[in-house]
């Protein structure tokens, strides 16, 4: 059960850090846009942006510290960041098509981030994750339908929560959510060398 909890904690840490750095990225992009506006509009939008930033950072701290009130807000915050990344990604793509390589690179990065966030959004509706977040992990893991030798684990690529049999994992086993390998090449070679 401790291993199950540590996997969920790792997923939560990853989601919390994504919320933080994407919120900061959003803030710096907003500040860059505000600087290019007229002075009268810039000050008003700047004040609104700072107020919004305070709200988003409050949600981040609430979610990071597993406050029950922050859960639904963190979901909304996550969706908001996906939308922002997609919109700015499309805007950069349109600018990049006219020959701006930096805008094309930025567009690719933002679209890649958006796809990853969309895949990880399902974690918010995972009953085991919700139970852990609300402090009811032991009950739900104890009553979950895990087979013998199964435990909760997280995909190393997309951090989706999965029921896995660690002793039966093969190098070619793939995550049902992101279709990436559940066992990294590094881990596989490390344990293959130890067995020899």
Secondary structure, DSSP 8 states (H G I E B T S, - for coil): -HHHHHHHHHHHHHHHHHHHHHHHHHHHHHHHHHHTS-HHHHHHHHHHHHHHHHHHHHHHHHHHTT-TTHHHHHHHHHHHHHHHHHHHHHHHHHHHHTT-HHHHHHHHHHHHHHHHHHHHGGGGG-HHHHHHHTT-HHHHHHHS---TT-EEEE-TTT--EEEE-GGG--TT-B-TTT--BSS-HHHHHHHHHHH-
